[in-house]
Amino acid sequence: MGLEIGLVGLPNAGKSTLFNALTSAHAEVASYPFTTIDPNYGVVAVSDARLTRIFKIVGSDKAIPATVEFVDIAGLVKGASQGEGLGNQFLGHIRNTDAIALVLRCFQDPNVAHVSPQVDPIADLQVLDLELIFADLATVQRRVEKVQTQAKARPRDYAEELNFLQKLEQELNRGKKACFLSLEDKEQEWLLPLNLLTAKPRLLVANIGESDLPDGTALSRAVCQAAKSEGAECVVLCAQIEADLLEWPADDAEVYRTELGVFENGRDALIQTGYKLLNLITFFTATGIKEVRAWSVPEGTVASDAAGRIHSDMQKGFIRAEVVSFEALDSLGSFAAVREKGLLRLEGREYIIQDGDVVHFRFNV
């Protein structure tokens, strides 16, 4: 289960520039709307110093990091849900993502057109929210029609679901996002397969100009306040700088970041925020000299399910997990020393995986 994040925004908000900065994919970027026609996909390695350290300790042939996939779709405009612009055609490409990042323009640049007379990220956010709600409303209405047809033959079997869907439709019509609905367990089961866009965890990205670094502007602060008010996460970055620095030698880029007062690259900040948003942790496996690998799982994942993340046979034939914390391995410098100190633990299938665990799964095929 790699993390997958969909990028959503108005035209010329900096989505494709950010996508390039994140993935080095060189999606087309221009100062006019709808440059992104086909959705862009990019897989990014998650930077984790712990993986590098384990790789050196074990002396493996390769280290395989956890990954994040970003999906960049065409910019949405007001009326997208009724067919305006192009973005509505591609919302389906982000329905299966784990989270949505709403990219909001907070920079001033007369050479880059904006869909509104003035730059106002909060007004832009309202447009995006409305279009996502309308898209979800269409999804719910299609489901209502299907359930109504099924209910003709067995009305009692579908009465509760139909009642829930109609309530959901009413709430969306009132402009309420699905993530703010108070739902019973059974209603959550009906909601999940709909993959509603407004039910997904989300973060707001305030895209500022280079001259606005490192402290941001009143516009970016307004975006962060909007995120806080709805319980979302916020990342402030300059997508253009992030994209430009990809072309620089790493040492020069680091020096320039320091001069700008920026001490973390935007890619890492966005990925870590995504992990926090989805309560993801990382555990590691080390298969001798072959490879060490990082895996992302939700916090609270038990050992047998973590084994299944690697291969279904490991989950089915699970015997035990041999576990050591990264801190212990890092401190002692070898698995032999870990064993000598008695710090290699044997855990059962219900053991809850902790962030930084280095695990070897024993199983029967």
C-alpha positions as CSV (number, residue, x, y, z in Angstrom):
1,M,0.0,0.0,0.0
2,G,2.0,2.9,-1.3
3,L,0.7,6.4,-0.5
4,E,-1.1,8.0,-3.4
5,I,-1.9,11.7,-3.5
6,G,-4.0,13.5,-6.1
7,L,-3.1,17.1,-6.9
8,V,-6.1,19.4,-7.5
9,G,-6.2,23.1,-8.2
10,L,-7.4,25.9,-10.5
11,P,-5.5,26.5,-13.7
12,N,-2.1,28.2,-13.2
13,A,-2.1,27.6,-9.5
14,G,1.3,25.8,-9.9
15,K,0.1,22.2,-9.9
16,S,2.2,21.0,-12.8
17,T,5.2,22.9,-11.5
18,L,4.8,21.3,-8.1
19,F,4.3,17.9,-9.8
20,N,7.6,18.4,-11.6
21,A,9.3,19.4,-8.4
22,L,8.0,16.3,-6.7
23,T,8.6,13.8,-9.4
24,S,11.2,15.2,-11.8
25,A,8.7,14.2,-14.5
26,H,8.8,17.4,-16.6
27,A,5.1,17.7,-17.1
28,E,4.3,20.5,-19.5
29,V,4.0,23.9,-17.8
30,A,2.9,27.2,-19.4
31,S,1.3,30.5,-18.4
32,Y,-2.1,29.6,-19.8
33,P,-4.9,27.4,-18.6
34,F,-5.4,23.7,-19.3
35,T,-1.8,22.8,-20.1
36,T,-2.4,19.5,-18.4
37,I,-4.8,17.6,-20.6
38,D,-3.9,14.0,-19.8
39,P,-3.3,13.2,-16.1
40,N,0.3,12.9,-15.1
41,Y,1.5,10.1,-12.8
42,G,4.8,10.1,-10.9
43,V,6.3,7.8,-8.3
44,V,8.6,9.4,-5.7
45,A,11.0,7.6,-3.3
46,V,10.5,8.6,0.3
47,S,13.7,9.9,1.8
48,D,14.5,8.2,5.1
49,A,17.9,8.3,6.7
50,R,17.1,5.2,8.7
51,L,17.0,3.1,5.5
52,T,20.4,4.3,4.5
53,R,21.8,3.5,7.9
54,I,20.3,-0.1,7.9
55,F,21.7,-0.5,4.4
56,K,25.2,0.3,5.6
57,I,24.9,-1.9,8.7
58,V,23.7,-4.9,6.7
59,G,25.9,-4.4,3.7
60,S,23.1,-5.2,1.3
61,D,23.3,-5.0,-2.5
62,K,20.4,-2.5,-2.7
63,A,18.1,-0.4,-0.6
64,I,14.5,0.0,-1.7
65,P,12.6,3.0,-0.2
66,A,8.9,3.3,0.3
67,T,7.2,5.3,-2.4
68,V,4.5,7.9,-3.0
69,E,2.6,8.3,-6.2
70,F,1.4,11.7,-7.2
71,V,-1.4,12.2,-9.8
72,D,-1.7,15.6,-11.5
73,I,-5.0,16.3,-13.3
74,A,-6.2,19.3,-15.4
75,G,-7.1,22.4,-13.5
76,L,-10.7,22.8,-12.3
77,V,-12.7,25.9,-13.0
78,K,-16.0,27.2,-11.7
79,G,-18.7,25.1,-13.4
80,A,-16.4,22.1,-14.0
81,S,-19.0,19.7,-12.7
82,Q,-21.3,21.0,-15.4
83,G,-18.7,20.5,-18.1
84,E,-16.8,23.8,-18.0
85,G,-13.1,23.4,-18.7
86,L,-11.4,20.0,-18.7
87,G,-10.7,19.1,-15.1
88,N,-14.1,17.4,-14.5
89,Q,-13.2,14.8,-17.1
90,F,-10.3,13.6,-14.9
91,L,-11.7,13.6,-11.4
92,G,-12.1,9.9,-11.8
93,H,-8.3,9.6,-11.9
94,I,-8.1,10.7,-8.3
95,R,-11.1,8.9,-6.9
96,N,-8.8,6.0,-5.8
97,T,-6.1,8.1,-4.2
98,D,-5.5,8.0,-0.5
99,A,-5.6,11.8,-0.1
100,I,-6.0,15.0,-2.0
101,A,-3.7,18.0,-2.0
102,L,-5.4,21.2,-3.0
103,V,-2.8,23.5,-4.6
104,L,-3.7,27.2,-4.0
105,R,-2.0,30.1,-5.7
106,C,-0.6,32.6,-3.2
107,F,1.9,34.3,-5.5
108,Q,1.6,37.4,-7.6
109,D,3.0,37.3,-11.1
110,P,1.5,39.4,-13.9
111,N,3.1,37.1,-16.5
112,V,1.0,34.1,-15.3
113,A,-2.7,34.4,-16.0
114,H,-5.2,33.8,-13.2
115,V,-8.8,32.7,-13.7
116,S,-9.9,35.6,-11.4
117,P,-9.2,39.3,-11.5
118,Q,-7.1,39.0,-8.3
119,V,-5.3,36.3,-6.5
120,D,-7.5,35.1,-3.6
121,P,-6.7,31.5,-2.5
122,I,-9.6,31.3,-0.1
123,A,-12.1,32.2,-2.9
124,D,-10.2,29.6,-5.1
125,L,-10.6,27.0,-2.3
126,Q,-14.4,27.7,-2.2
127,V,-14.6,27.1,-6.0
128,L,-12.6,23.8,-5.7
129,D,-14.8,22.6,-2.8
130,L,-17.9,23.4,-4.6
131,E,-16.8,21.5,-7.7
132,L,-15.7,18.5,-5.6
133,I,-19.1,18.5,-3.9
134,F,-20.9,18.6,-7.2
135,A,-18.8,15.7,-8.5
136,D,-19.7,13.7,-5.4
137,L,-23.3,14.6,-5.7
138,A,-23.4,13.1,-9.2
139,T,-21.8,9.9,-7.9
140,V,-24.4,9.6,-5.1
141,Q,-27.3,10.3,-7.4
142,R,-26.1,7.5,-9.7
143,R,-25.9,5.2,-6.7
144,V,-29.4,6.2,-5.6
145,E,-30.8,5.3,-9.0
146,K,-29.1,1.9,-8.9
147,V,-30.3,1.1,-5.4
148,Q,-33.9,2.2,-6.2
149,T,-33.9,-0.2,-9.1
150,Q,-32.6,-3.0,-6.8
151,A,-35.1,-2.1,-4.1
152,K,-38.1,-2.7,-6.4
153,A,-37.6,-6.5,-6.0
154,R,-36.5,-6.5,-2.4
155,P,-37.5,-3.2,-0.7
156,R,-36.7,-4.2,2.8
157,D,-33.1,-5.3,1.9
158,Y,-32.3,-1.8,0.6
159,A,-34.5,0.5,2.7
160,E,-31.7,1.5,5.1
161,E,-29.1,2.1,2.4
162,L,-31.5,4.1,0.3
163,N,-32.4,6.2,3.3
164,F,-28.7,6.9,4.0
165,L,-28.0,7.8,0.4
166,Q,-30.9,10.2,0.2
167,K,-29.7,11.8,3.5
168,L,-26.1,12.0,2.0
169,E,-27.5,13.6,-1.1
170,Q,-29.3,16.3,0.9
171,E,-26.2,17.1,2.9
172,L,-24.1,17.5,-0.3
173,N,-26.8,19.7,-1.7
174,R,-26.5,21.9,1.3
175,G,-22.8,22.3,0.5
176,K,-21.5,20.0,3.3
177,K,-18.4,17.9,2.6
178,A,-18.7,14.2,3.3
179,C,-15.8,14.2,5.7
180,F,-17.8,16.3,8.1
181,L,-20.8,13.9,8.3
182,S,-21.4,12.0,11.5
183,L,-21.9,8.4,10.4
184,E,-22.8,5.1,12.0
185,D,-20.6,2.0,11.3
186,K,-23.1,0.6,8.8
187,E,-23.3,4.0,7.0
188,Q,-19.5,4.1,6.8
189,E,-19.6,0.7,5.0
190,W,-22.0,2.2,2.4
191,L,-20.0,5.3,2.0
192,L,-16.6,3.7,1.5
193,P,-17.1,2.1,-2.0
194,L,-18.4,5.5,-3.3
195,N,-14.9,6.9,-3.1
196,L,-16.3,10.4,-2.6
197,L,-13.7,13.1,-3.1
198,T,-14.9,15.2,-0.2
199,A,-14.6,12.2,2.1
200,K,-10.9,11.9,1.5
201,P,-8.2,13.2,3.9
202,R,-6.8,16.3,2.4
203,L,-4.1,18.9,2.8
204,L,-3.8,22.5,1.5
205,V,-0.7,23.6,-0.3
206,A,0.0,27.3,-0.3
207,N,2.2,28.0,-3.3
208,I,4.1,31.2,-2.7
209,G,6.7,33.2,-4.7
210,E,10.4,33.1,-4.2
211,S,10.4,36.6,-2.8
212,D,7.9,35.4,-0.1
213,L,10.3,32.9,1.4
214,P,10.8,31.9,4.1
215,D,7.9,33.4,6.1
216,G,5.1,33.4,3.5
217,T,2.5,36.1,3.1
218,A,-0.9,37.1,4.4
219,L,-2.4,34.9,1.6
220,S,-0.4,31.8,2.7
221,R,-1.3,32.4,6.3
222,A,-4.9,32.6,5.4
223,V,-4.6,29.2,3.7
224,C,-3.0,27.7,6.8
225,Q,-5.8,29.2,9.0
226,A,-8.4,27.7,6.7
227,A,-6.7,24.3,6.9
228,K,-6.6,24.6,10.7
229,S,-10.3,25.5,10.9
230,E,-11.3,22.3,9.1
231,G,-8.8,20.0,10.8
232,A,-6.7,19.6,7.6
233,E,-2.9,19.9,7.1
234,C,-1.1,22.8,5.4
235,V,2.2,23.0,3.6
236,V,3.7,26.3,2.5
237,L,6.3,26.1,-0.4
238,C,7.5,27.8,-3.5
239,A,6.8,25.2,-6.3
240,Q,8.9,27.2,-8.8
241,I,12.0,27.2,-6.6
242,E,11.6,23.5,-5.8
243,A,11.4,22.7,-9.5
244,D,14.3,25.0,-10.4
245,L,16.6,23.5,-7.7
246,L,16.2,20.1,-9.2
247,E,18.5,21.2,-12.0
248,W,21.2,22.4,-9.7
249,P,24.0,20.4,-8.1
250,A,22.8,19.1,-4.8
251,D,25.4,21.0,-2.8
252,D,24.6,24.3,-4.6
253,A,20.9,23.7,-4.1
254,E,21.5,23.2,-0.4
255,V,23.5,26.4,0.0
256,Y,20.8,28.4,-1.8
257,R,18.0,26.9,0.4
258,T,20.0,28.0,3.4
259,E,20.3,31.5,1.9
260,L,16.6,31.6,1.4
261,G,16.0,30.4,5.0
262,V,14.4,27.2,3.8
263,F,15.7,24.2,5.6
264,E,13.5,21.4,4.2
265,N,12.7,20.7,0.6
266,G,9.1,20.9,-0.4
267,R,8.9,17.3,-1.5
268,D,9.9,15.9,1.9
269,A,7.6,18.3,3.6
270,L,4.7,17.3,1.5
271,I,5.3,13.6,1.8
272,Q,5.8,13.8,5.6
273,T,2.6,15.8,5.9
274,G,0.8,13.1,3.8
275,Y,2.1,10.4,6.2
276,K,0.9,12.4,9.2
277,L,-2.5,12.9,7.5
278,L,-3.0,9.2,7.0
279,N,-1.3,8.0,10.2
280,L,1.3,6.1,8.3
281,I,4.4,4.6,9.8
282,T,7.5,2.9,8.3
283,F,9.0,-0.5,9.1
284,F,12.0,-2.1,7.5
285,T,13.0,-5.6,6.3
286,A,16.5,-6.8,5.7
287,T,17.0,-10.0,3.8
288,G,20.7,-10.5,4.2
289,I,22.9,-9.2,1.4
290,K,20.1,-9.1,-1.1
291,E,18.2,-6.0,0.0
292,V,16.9,-3.8,2.7
293,R,13.5,-2.2,2.2
294,A,11.1,0.3,3.7
295,W,7.4,-0.4,3.9
296,S,4.5,2.0,4.8
297,V,1.6,0.8,6.8
298,P,-1.2,2.5,8.9
299,E,-0.4,3.1,12.5
300,G,-1.8,0.2,14.5
301,T,-1.1,-2.5,11.9
302,V,-0.5,-5.9,13.4
303,A,2.4,-8.1,12.4
304,S,0.4,-10.6,10.3
305,D,-1.1,-7.8,8.3
306,A,2.3,-6.2,7.8
307,A,3.6,-9.5,6.5
308,G,0.7,-9.6,4.1
309,R,1.8,-6.1,2.9
310,I,4.9,-7.9,1.6
311,H,3.3,-11.1,0.3
312,S,-0.1,-12.8,0.9
313,D,1.7,-16.1,1.5
314,M,3.6,-14.6,4.4
315,Q,0.4,-13.6,6.0
316,K,-1.3,-16.9,5.5
317,G,1.6,-18.9,6.8
318,F,2.7,-16.5,9.5
319,I,4.7,-18.1,12.4
320,R,6.4,-15.2,14.1
321,A,8.1,-11.9,13.7
322,E,11.7,-11.3,14.8
323,V,11.8,-7.6,15.7
324,V,14.4,-5.0,16.7
325,S,14.0,-1.3,16.9
326,F,16.0,0.9,14.6
327,E,17.4,2.7,17.5
328,A,18.8,-0.5,19.0
329,L,20.3,-1.6,15.7
330,D,21.7,1.8,15.0
331,S,23.3,2.0,18.4
332,L,24.9,-1.5,18.4
333,G,25.8,-1.5,14.8
334,S,25.1,-5.1,13.9
335,F,22.4,-7.8,14.2
336,A,25.0,-10.0,16.0
337,A,25.4,-7.4,18.7
338,V,21.6,-7.0,18.9
339,R,21.3,-10.8,19.6
340,E,24.1,-10.7,22.1
341,K,22.3,-8.0,24.1
342,G,19.0,-9.9,23.9
343,L,17.3,-7.1,22.0
344,L,15.9,-9.2,19.2
345,R,12.3,-9.9,20.2
346,L,10.0,-12.7,19.0
347,E,6.5,-11.4,18.4
348,G,3.2,-13.0,17.5
349,R,0.7,-12.2,14.8
350,E,-1.1,-9.6,16.9
351,Y,2.0,-7.6,17.7
352,I,1.5,-4.0,16.7
353,I,4.2,-2.8,14.3
354,Q,6.0,0.3,15.6
355,D,7.6,3.1,13.5
356,G,11.2,2.1,12.8
357,D,10.9,-1.6,13.5
358,V,13.3,-3.8,11.6
359,V,11.4,-7.1,11.1
360,H,12.1,-10.5,9.8
361,F,9.0,-12.6,9.2
362,R,9.0,-16.4,9.7
363,F,6.3,-18.2,7.8
364,N,5.3,-21.5,6.2
365,V,4.5,-21.6,2.5
